[in-house]
Amino acid sequence: AELAHLARDRWDRLLLLVIPPVLMAVVAAMFSAGVIREIPVAVVAADHSTLSRAAIRNMEASPALRIAAMPLDLDAAWPLVRSGRVYSVAYLPRGLAGNALREPDAAIVYYNAAFQTVGAIAASAQADALTAAAQSRLQSLARDVGAPAVPLTLPAIQNTTVGNPQTNFELFLGGLVVPGILH
């Protein structure tokens, strides 16, 4: 009876045979890029030391990041995060070069948790750039004082969520689940 109905009703045939491949093509197109690249981020560089400049250079060299803005302070960065123009903000406070060796969270990376995947990737790439810059600074300081070549403990970069502190997956998955339910 179902096959006879499909043979008679062209709209049901369309829904059965055309819409699923079209939806699969849309989903495949969404993921065709593979790895997320050139995520727009911001850097608030209150410290103008060689360490902060090295961190910014590392961020610019990262294929995952694109520095879209360099606001003067955090207050100027929040509208960029709220509008979706950037997904994370690296804050390099004054005295970063000296404090990075003493304080475990001298630099802070804020990311927009409303966009969980992209925000976390951007924050991770920014933290990696900061860690690499700090590592070279620590090795340079160790050489200067004649310390033996031992593995150095790198400062931790504090990651803080912005915009979705409870990491609500309703917003994150809503765009994927609704089309599935409608289908």
PyMOL commands that set and color helices and strands:
alter all, ss='L'
color gray80, all
select helices_A, chain A and resi 2-8+10-17+19-30+50-61+74-83+96-99+113-144+169-182
alter helices_A, ss='H'
color red, helices_A
select strands_A, chain A and resi 39-45+65-69+88-92+108-112+158-162
alter strands_A, ss='S'
color yellow, strands_A
deselect
rebuild
show_as cartoon
